[in-house]
Every structure is written in C-alpha cells, then in structure tokens.
Amino acid sequence: MERLKEYANKAVIEEGAKAVILVGSLARGDYTAFSDADVIIVSDNVASRPIDRITRFLDPTLPIDLQPRVYTAKEFIEMARRKAKTVVEALTHGVLLAGSQDIIEEAKKALNSHHRKSRSTH
C-alpha cells in the first residue's frame, strides 16, 4: 500500500492529477494474491484519447499490476450524475490515496442530486 501511495503522490505532484482513488478489491479489503491495483485518476492535464491517458500513468516498477482509469474532472462528475458503476464504487468504497477530497465531494453531490431528481419524478 505504501508504494501505491508513493505512486499516487507522484501522479498528483508531477503529473498534475487532482485525485488518485484506489477502487476494487484492494479498497474493499477482499483482495487475493492475484489482485491488481485498480485506481481512478482524476486529472484535467490529460490527452483527449483515453489510451494516451492510461499510458501516461502506468508504472511498471510497482510490485503489483496497476490498472489506471483516467478521467477529467468534468467526466468524473458527469459519470456520477449518470450513476456509472465505476464512479459509484469509487464514491462508496474508494480510498483516496493522494490529492484533494474536493472532487470526491463534488461527485457525491452530483450523484445525490441525481438520486433526488429521480425520486421526485416517480
């Protein structure tokens, strides 16, 4: 976990990420020896093509396989509004490894406002 935190701090400090959130089995605590590290990286300092974003945040020196998913802040908030599974998991079970809690709080507000609107229309 310490190496993941170092990786996350580097992503924030050197690459300008707003937040690095651990998701999946490592965040939930139900990991196995074969688990990889799933992380969501929120950064506005990224390429438009998702494949170009991912390669920027890969780190083959980590002792665990890393599976980064990289979104802009706008994409992350919009995914929360749409209740995208990936973002809902990040907001409910995710562990902030580095960066600001602000983007998480903003996404939670977007998710909850969507819930309220959905309930009021039924």
N, C-alpha and C positions, 0 to 999 in steps of 0.2 A: 504494500500500500504506500510505503514511503516513496518508492521510485515513481509511482503514479502521481503522487503529489508534486514531486520534482518536475515531472513531465508537464503537469498542469500549470505550475508556476511559470515554467519556461514558455508555454503557449500564451500565457497572459502577458508576461513581461516582454518577451522577444518578438512574439507574433501578433500582439495586439488583441488577443481574444478577450471578450467581455466576461465569459464564464466557461468553465470546464466542469461538466457534471458526469459523475460515474453513474451508470444505469446497469440494468441486467442483474445477473446472479451475484456478482461481487457487491453491488449496492444492497441487494436484498439479504445477503448473507447465506444464500443457498447454493454457493459455488462448489465445484468439484476440482480435482487436479487438472482437468482438461478444459476448464473455463477460460474464456478470453476476457479482456477488459473492454467493455463497451462504454464509450464516452460520447457525450454530446458536447460539441464545441460551438459556442455562440460567438460569432465574430463578424463585424462589418468590413473587415480588412481582408476580404477573400475574393477569389475569382468567381466569375458567373457560372462556370461549368462545375457541377458537383464533383466530378472526378479530379479536377485540378485542385479543389479544396482539400480533398481527402489526402492526396499525396503530400501536400504541404505539412500535414500534421502526423504523418506516420513516423514512428521511431523504432527502427529495428534493433536498437541497443537495449530495449526494455526486456526484462526476463519473462514477460507474458505477452501473448499475442494481443495486439491493440486493434480495436475496430472503431475508428472515429467516424462520427456523423457530424457534418459541419453545416450549420445554418446561420443565416444572417439574423439579427435581432427581429427584423420585420417578419421573416419566415417563421421564426420560433413562436412569436406572438400569434401570428395567423394560424399556425398549427394548433396552438392552444385553443383558439376560438373554435376551430373545427373539431376539437377533441381528438386529434391524431394520437393514436396509441403510444407512439414513441415519446411524445411530449407529455402526455398524461402520466406515463410511467416515470418520467424524469421529475415531474412535479410531486408525485406521491411517494416514490421510493428512492429517488435520486439523491446522490451525495455530492454536494458542491466541493470539488477538490481545490479550486482556485477561482479567483475573480469575484465579481460583485453579486450579491444576493438580489440586487435591484431587478435584473432581468427576470429572475425567477418569480419575484413578487408581481411584476407586471404581467407575466404569463398566467399566474394564478388568478389575477383579476380578470383577465380576458376569458379564461376558462369558466370562472364562476359567473361572469356576466352572461355568457352563452347559456349556462345552466338556467339562470333566472329567466332569460328570454324564452327558452324552450318550455319551461314550466308555465309561464304566463300565457302562452298561446294554446295550451291544451285545455 
